[in-house]
Amino acid sequence: PSTWNKQAWECFQTGYDVIIGHLQAKMLALSSEHAVLLSASGAVHTWGLGSHGQLGHGGLASEEEPRIVEALWGMPMSHVATGGWQSVCISDGDLYVWGWNESGQLGRPSRAQYQDASTSPAEEPKEGEQHEEIFISIQAFPALLDVTPLCEIRTVSCGCRHTAAVTSKKPNFTMVTCDYGQLGQQNLLSSDEPQQVEFFREQQMHVTDVVCGAWNTFAAVAEEEVACS
């Protein structure tokens, strides 16, 4: 295990009683190098390695003890999850994301995704025109993910470089890199925008939960009831 993974676990293990007693912990999410804790009051605390903005404190510094994510203060959270170097949480159906976005795993514009999608060299801007692409490699503060069409996020899980969520209106959507088909789109294409997994709709299945492994995704489903006409 990495040094920060060991330190984060030791911090949690040796300070378990203190953390639980002080924060009244409700949920804990662990990656290989950082931890995200949700308290009973809905506050989010993070600690461990911060080199990719995954702690959500606005910088890249690491934290040896749990520190509240101040940017989320006043917005009670109901769920937290973490992947390789990204973290996410849910508040009243809204999804907040932060950390590493190199592959688009935060649903933000990704240079890797743009380069993969390009089949020809970018055109040079004409005289007097500006040609500038804005990419986000690191999102050090929590950012609200804009999901279109508007829907409520029920639960979310993170892989090494991908994220999956269950919504109230759409059965399931995934986003980001897809080197091994983990997005469920029946291809190996990557995406830095949320996409619905059409398979479940086509099979008339209702997704109830989702869990991401490092490079794969598992979904719990139920067959949808078809009303008789």
C-alpha positions as CSV (number, residue, x, y, z in Angstrom):
1,P,0.0,0.0,0.0
2,S,1.1,3.6,-0.6
3,T,2.4,5.7,2.3
4,W,-0.7,7.9,2.4
5,N,-3.0,4.9,2.2
6,K,-1.3,3.5,5.3
7,Q,-1.3,6.8,7.1
8,A,-5.0,7.4,6.3
9,W,-5.9,3.9,7.5
10,E,-3.8,4.3,10.7
11,C,-5.4,7.7,11.4
12,F,-8.8,6.1,11.0
13,Q,-8.0,3.0,13.0
14,T,-6.1,4.5,15.9
15,G,-8.4,7.5,16.1
16,Y,-11.6,5.6,15.5
17,D,-13.2,6.4,18.8
18,V,-12.2,10.1,18.7
19,I,-13.4,10.5,15.1
20,I,-16.7,8.7,15.7
21,G,-17.3,10.5,19.0
22,H,-16.4,14.0,17.7
23,L,-17.9,13.8,14.2
24,Q,-20.6,11.2,14.7
25,A,-19.6,9.6,11.4
26,K,-22.3,8.3,9.1
27,M,-20.4,7.1,6.1
28,L,-16.7,6.6,5.1
29,A,-15.3,6.3,1.6
30,L,-11.6,5.3,1.0
31,S,-9.4,5.4,-2.0
32,S,-5.8,4.2,-2.1
33,E,-4.5,7.5,-0.9
34,H,-7.3,9.7,0.7
35,A,-10.4,9.4,2.7
36,V,-13.8,11.1,2.7
37,L,-16.0,11.0,5.8
38,L,-19.7,12.1,6.0
39,S,-20.8,13.1,9.5
40,A,-24.3,12.6,10.9
41,S,-24.9,16.4,10.4
42,G,-24.2,16.1,6.7
43,A,-20.8,17.8,6.8
44,V,-17.9,16.3,4.7
45,H,-14.4,15.8,6.1
46,T,-11.4,14.7,4.0
47,W,-7.8,13.7,4.8
48,G,-4.8,12.0,3.1
49,L,-3.0,12.8,-0.1
50,G,-4.1,16.0,-1.8
51,S,-1.8,16.2,-4.8
52,H,-4.7,16.1,-7.3
53,G,-7.2,18.3,-5.4
54,Q,-9.1,15.3,-4.2
55,L,-9.5,16.7,-0.7
56,G,-11.6,19.7,-1.9
57,H,-9.8,22.4,0.1
58,G,-8.8,24.5,-2.9
59,G,-5.2,23.5,-3.0
60,L,-2.9,20.4,-3.4
61,A,-1.7,20.1,0.2
62,S,-2.2,16.9,2.0
63,E,-3.9,16.5,5.4
64,E,-2.9,14.1,8.2
65,E,-6.2,14.7,10.1
66,P,-9.8,15.0,9.0
67,R,-10.6,18.5,7.8
68,I,-14.0,19.8,7.0
69,V,-14.6,20.8,3.3
70,E,-15.6,24.4,3.9
71,A,-16.9,24.9,0.4
72,L,-19.8,22.6,1.2
73,W,-20.6,24.1,4.5
74,G,-24.3,24.7,5.0
75,M,-25.3,22.1,2.4
76,P,-26.1,18.8,4.2
77,M,-24.8,15.8,2.2
78,S,-26.4,12.4,2.1
79,H,-23.8,10.3,0.3
80,V,-20.1,10.4,-0.4
81,A,-17.8,8.4,-2.7
82,T,-14.2,8.4,-3.9
83,G,-12.2,6.9,-6.7
84,G,-8.6,7.1,-7.7
85,W,-8.0,10.8,-7.2
86,Q,-11.6,12.1,-7.3
87,S,-14.3,12.6,-4.8
88,V,-18.0,13.2,-5.1
89,C,-21.0,13.8,-2.8
90,I,-24.8,14.2,-3.1
91,S,-26.9,16.9,-1.5
92,D,-30.7,17.0,-2.1
93,G,-30.3,15.3,-5.5
94,D,-27.4,17.5,-6.6
95,L,-24.0,15.9,-7.4
96,Y,-20.8,17.8,-6.3
97,V,-17.4,16.7,-7.8
98,W,-13.8,17.5,-7.2
99,G,-10.2,16.2,-7.7
100,W,-8.5,14.8,-10.8
101,N,-10.2,15.2,-14.1
102,E,-7.5,14.1,-16.5
103,S,-9.8,11.6,-18.1
104,G,-13.0,13.5,-17.6
105,Q,-14.1,11.5,-14.6
106,L,-15.7,14.6,-13.0
107,G,-17.8,15.3,-16.0
108,R,-15.8,18.4,-16.8
109,P,-14.0,19.3,-20.1
110,S,-11.0,17.0,-20.5
111,R,-8.0,17.4,-22.7
112,A,-7.5,13.6,-23.0
113,Q,-11.1,13.2,-24.1
114,Y,-10.7,16.0,-26.7
115,Q,-7.5,14.5,-28.0
116,D,-9.0,11.0,-28.3
117,A,-12.0,12.4,-30.2
118,S,-9.9,14.4,-32.7
119,T,-9.4,12.6,-35.9
120,S,-7.6,15.4,-37.6
121,P,-5.2,18.2,-36.4
122,A,-7.0,21.2,-34.9
123,E,-7.6,24.0,-37.4
124,E,-5.4,27.0,-37.0
125,P,-7.5,30.1,-36.1
126,K,-7.9,32.6,-38.8
127,E,-6.5,36.1,-38.5
128,G,-8.4,38.1,-35.9
129,E,-10.0,35.0,-34.5
130,Q,-9.2,33.3,-31.2
131,H,-9.2,29.5,-30.9
132,E,-9.0,28.4,-27.3
133,E,-10.2,25.2,-25.7
134,I,-10.7,25.3,-21.9
135,F,-9.8,22.0,-20.1
136,I,-9.9,21.2,-16.5
137,S,-7.2,18.8,-15.2
138,I,-7.7,19.4,-11.5
139,Q,-10.9,20.7,-9.8
140,A,-9.6,21.5,-6.3
141,F,-12.9,22.9,-5.0
142,P,-16.2,21.0,-5.1
143,A,-18.2,21.9,-8.2
144,L,-21.9,21.2,-9.0
145,L,-22.2,18.8,-11.9
146,D,-24.8,20.0,-14.5
147,V,-26.8,17.0,-15.6
148,T,-29.0,17.4,-18.7
149,P,-31.9,16.7,-18.7
150,L,-32.4,17.9,-15.2
151,C,-32.8,14.9,-12.8
152,E,-32.2,14.0,-9.2
153,I,-29.1,12.0,-8.3
154,R,-29.9,9.1,-5.9
155,T,-26.6,7.4,-5.4
156,V,-23.1,7.5,-7.0
157,S,-19.9,5.4,-7.1
158,C,-16.4,6.0,-8.5
159,G,-13.8,3.9,-10.2
160,C,-10.2,4.6,-10.9
161,R,-11.0,6.9,-13.8
162,H,-14.8,6.7,-14.2
163,T,-18.0,7.6,-12.3
164,A,-21.4,6.1,-12.3
165,A,-24.7,7.3,-10.7
166,V,-28.3,6.3,-10.4
167,T,-30.8,9.1,-11.1
168,S,-34.5,9.5,-10.4
169,K,-35.6,10.0,-14.0
170,K,-33.0,8.2,-16.0
171,P,-32.1,4.7,-14.9
172,N,-28.3,5.2,-14.9
173,F,-25.7,7.4,-16.4
174,T,-21.9,7.1,-16.5
175,M,-19.1,9.4,-17.6
176,V,-15.4,9.5,-18.4
177,T,-12.7,7.3,-19.7
178,C,-13.6,3.9,-21.0
179,D,-10.4,1.9,-21.8
180,Y,-12.1,-1.4,-20.9
181,G,-15.8,-0.7,-21.6
182,Q,-16.7,0.3,-18.0
183,L,-19.2,2.9,-19.1
184,G,-21.7,0.4,-20.4
185,Q,-22.1,2.1,-23.8
186,Q,-21.3,-1.0,-25.8
187,N,-18.1,0.6,-27.1
188,L,-14.6,1.6,-25.9
189,L,-15.2,5.4,-26.3
190,S,-14.5,7.8,-23.5
191,S,-16.8,10.6,-22.4
192,D,-16.4,13.7,-20.2
193,E,-20.1,14.3,-20.2
194,P,-22.8,12.3,-18.3
195,Q,-24.4,9.7,-20.6
196,Q,-27.4,7.5,-20.0
197,V,-26.8,3.7,-20.3
198,E,-29.4,2.8,-22.9
199,F,-29.1,-0.9,-22.2
200,F,-31.2,-0.8,-19.1
201,R,-34.0,1.2,-20.8
202,E,-34.0,-1.1,-23.8
203,Q,-34.2,-4.1,-21.5
204,Q,-36.9,-2.4,-19.4
205,M,-34.8,-2.6,-16.3
206,H,-34.8,-0.1,-13.4
207,V,-31.4,0.5,-11.8
208,T,-31.6,0.5,-8.0
209,D,-27.9,0.8,-7.1
210,V,-24.4,1.0,-8.7
211,V,-20.9,0.1,-7.5
212,C,-17.7,0.8,-9.4
213,G,-14.5,-1.2,-9.3
214,A,-11.2,0.2,-10.4
215,W,-12.0,-0.6,-14.1
216,N,-15.5,-2.0,-14.1
217,T,-19.1,-1.2,-13.0
218,F,-21.8,-3.3,-11.4
219,A,-25.5,-2.3,-11.3
220,A,-28.4,-3.8,-9.3
221,V,-31.5,-3.8,-11.4
222,A,-35.2,-4.7,-11.2
223,E,-37.5,-5.4,-14.1
224,E,-39.9,-2.5,-14.7
225,E,-43.6,-3.2,-14.4
226,V,-45.5,-2.6,-17.7
227,A,-48.9,-1.2,-17.1
228,C,-51.7,-3.0,-19.0
229,S,-53.7,-0.8,-21.4
